[in-house]
Amino acid sequence: MITVSIPKIVERLKNLPPDKLAVVYDFVSYLAERETSHKVTENLSEPYLTMLASQQILEKDWDRPEEDAAWANL
């Protein structure tokens, strides 16, 4: 594997057209977000991660007027 430094990357980027720079930016953003997301979730329990993954789907069922009425007396 070759050693890569930020100055080497910057030098190569200077020669790319704007449309290719946009692709590079999207990819670098994806990698940075994935790294951050991995660091946040690596110490969380499996049940908690399952809850986070299912929350959006279950919200569709829970966030309805019928559900509000059913739980109103509690």
C-alpha positions in Angstrom: 0.0 0.0 0.0 1.3 3.4 -0.9 1.7 6.2 1.7 -0.7 9.0 1.0 -0.6 12.4 2.6 -3.0 15.3 2.5 -0.7 17.5 0.4 -0.5 14.7 -2.2 -4.3 14.4 -2.3 -4.7 18.2 -2.6 -2.2 18.3 -5.5 -4.2 15.7 -7.4 -7.5 17.4 -6.6 -6.3 20.7 -8.2 -6.3 18.9 -11.6 -9.8 17.6 -11.4 -12.8 19.3 -13.1 -15.6 20.6 -10.9 -17.9 17.7 -11.6 -15.3 15.2 -10.4 -14.6 17.3 -7.3 -18.2 17.0 -6.4 -17.9 13.2 -6.6 -14.8 13.3 -4.4 -16.5 15.6 -1.9 -19.5 13.3 -1.7 -17.3 10.3 -1.2 -15.2 11.9 1.5 -18.3 13.2 3.2 -19.7 9.6 3.2 -16.5 8.2 4.7 -16.4 10.9 7.4 -20.1 10.4 8.4 -19.7 6.6 8.4 -16.6 6.9 10.7 -18.5 9.2 13.0 -21.6 7.0 13.0 -19.4 3.9 13.7 -17.7 5.6 16.7 -21.1 6.6 18.1 -22.7 3.2 17.8 -19.8 0.9 18.6 -20.4 1.1 22.4 -24.2 0.8 22.3 -25.9 -2.4 23.2 -27.6 -4.6 20.6 -31.1 -4.1 22.0 -30.6 -0.4 21.9 -29.4 -0.5 18.3 -32.4 -2.6 17.4 -34.7 -0.1 19.0 -33.1 2.7 17.0 -33.4 0.8 13.8 -37.1 0.0 14.4 -38.2 3.3 15.7 -39.0 4.9 12.4 -41.1 2.0 11.2 -43.0 1.7 14.5 -43.6 5.4 14.7 -45.8 5.1 11.6 -48.1 2.7 13.5 -47.9 4.5 16.9 -48.4 8.1 15.6 -52.1 7.7 14.7 -55.2 9.3 16.2 -56.5 5.8 17.0 -53.4 5.1 19.1 -53.7 8.5 20.9 -57.3 7.7 21.8 -56.4 4.2 23.1 -53.7 5.6 25.4 -55.4 8.8 26.4 -56.6 7.5 29.8 -53.2 6.3 31.0 
